[in-house]
Amino acid sequence: MIKKFYLLVTLGLALSSTEAFAQEAEGRIQKPYFIDYVMGPYLLIDNLQYDAFMMNGARLGFNFGNMNRFNFTIEYLAGHNSDVFGNHGMTHNANLGLSMYFKEISNHFDPYFTLGGGFLEFKEFTNDEYGIELHAGFGSSLQITKRISGLLEARYSNTSLINVNGQNQLVVLWGARLGF
């Protein structure tokens, strides 16, 4: 997994050096494709058998629409944690997302709204639990260079379709975006 991530980042850097994929958007070059590295805590705020846990992973995306106001993402996050009985295990989250920027792409600060859902699994605990997770949230990217941005995102995540004794969760993610 780590080798594939580094290979994708290297490929993204190589592609970003060409202007073949560039589009002009209000004086700034907006790349149609991007890869994110994100990390952050899943804060399990209901009475669950799992503690809060840190997740990290990658997100691949595509900007589209009028002035690239929308993007579609495929995300995979993984993390280790323990349940309340002291059993250690892994957590996986693979999901699809759709984001809409509030305004046309600016030169620095780009707030957005995101919706998505996917597969969430608590693996190798006393009882493996898995199912569908839905989320909605707000975030912003902060332009650093023409190809690199910082990210901050907060989500409400609903896990009512998974048998984990709770349904309301908070996810906070931060990371970096590389456009190509």
HELIX and SHEET records of a PDB file:
HELIX    1   1 ILE A    2  SER A   16  1                                  15    
HELIX    2   2 ASN A   66  ASN A   68  5                                   3    
SHEET    1   A 2 GLN A  23  ALA A  25  0                                        
SHEET    2   A 2 ARG A  28  GLN A  30 -1                                        
SHEET    1   B 9 TYR A  33  LEU A  44  0                                        
SHEET    2   B 9 PHE A  53  PHE A  64 -1                                        
SHEET    3   B 9 PHE A  70  SER A  82 -1                                        
SHEET    4   B 9 HIS A  88  TYR A 101 -1                                        
SHEET    5   B 9 PHE A 109  LYS A 123 -1                                        
SHEET    6   B 9 GLU A 129  GLN A 143 -1                                        
SHEET    7   B 9 ILE A 148  ASN A 158 -1                                        
SHEET    8   B 9 ASN A 168  GLY A 179 -1                                        
SHEET    9   B 9 TYR A  33  LEU A  44 -1                                        
END                                                                             
